[in-house]
Amino acid sequence: MTQITGRITLQFNGKSIRSLNGAKIMFGGTQRTPVNDDQGGVHYSEKIVNGGAEAVIPHGSDTNVAELQNLVNVTLTAETDSGKQYMGRGAFITEALELTGSDNGDMPIKVACLPLEEI
């Protein structure tokens, strides 16, 4: 029986971060856009799309906001509970961090990096 991925743990330079359920990784890679010519042919153009991740961190007294905001040129590792691991080099936080007062102290993060590679 195959285990289906239910959780993703994110690490920056080997240091795990605590996140709420629902972390997401974007593999990146080649994106193809259809191009139609005037003869009815369908072709495509390509561009490289970055990889990345999104997660919500539960903010607490031990959360180092400055450290998170200053993540630049780090290695992102995403480990799934089904045993797969993916790595993205040159990762950085893309948006200023925000904190929402809630039961979980929600602090979303968004990360961009080179396309993810399976390791």
N, C-alpha and C positions, 0 to 999 in steps of 0.2 A: 504494500500500500504506500502510495506517495504522499509525503507531507506537503501541504500547500502553504505558501508563505502567508503568515499572519502578522509578523512583527519585523521591523527593520531597526537595527541599532546603528547609529552613526558615530564615527570616530573622526577626530581631527588630529593628525600626527600621532595616531595610536591611542589618544585619550578619548574614552567614551563620554558621550554627553547623555544626560537623562532627558528623555522626550516622552510625550504622551502618545498613545496609540494613533496611528494614521500617518506616520512618517512616509514620505514619498521620495523616490529617486527618479531622476530623468537620465536615461542612458546617453542621450546625445548621439551624434554620428551624422550620417548623410541623410539630408532631407531632399526629396525629389518633388519638383513642381511640374505638373503637366503643362506642355506648350502645344497648342493646336496651330497647325499651319492652314493656309487658305486652300489646300488640296484635300483636306479632311484627314491628314495624318496627325498622329499624336506622338509627341516627343517629350523630352523632359530636360529640365535644368537642375543642377545640383548645387547645394551649399552645405557647409558643415555647421551643425548646430551643437552648442555647448551641452555638456552634461550638467548635473546639479542635484540638489536635494532641497526638500522643504520639510520642516518639522515644527512642532510646538513644544517649547521647553517649559516645564513647570517652574516658575521663578520661586526661589526660596532664599533663605538667609545665606546660603552657601553659593549662590549663583554669582559668577564673576562676569558682569555685563561688559566691562571694559575689555576683558580677554576675548569674549565672543565678538564684539564689534571690531576688534583689531585683527581678526583672522584673515590673513592675506598670504597667498602662495603656500598653502598648507596641503597636505595629502588628506583627502576625504576617503574614508573606508566605510562601506555600507555592508553590514552583515545581516543576513536574513535568518529567521528561525528555522528555515528549511535547509540551511547549510551552505547557501551560496554567498560569496563575497565579491564585492565590486570595489574598484579603486579609481579615483579621479585625482589627477595631479593639478597643481596650480589653483587650488580652490580658494575662494574668497566669499565673504558675506556681501550680498548685493544690495541690501536695504538697511536703513537705520532701524535699530531694534525698537520695538514698542512693547509695553507691558499693559495688560488688561487686568484690573482687579476682578477676580472671579474665584470660584472654589479651587481652581487649579493654578492661579497666577499665570495665565497664558502669556507666553512670549514667543511669537512666531519668528523663525529664522528662514532665510532663503540663501542658498549657496549656489554659485556657478563654478564650473571647472572644465577641464578638457573632457571629452567624451569618456564615459566610464568603461573600464576594462574588467573582465572577469579574472579573478585571481584564485 
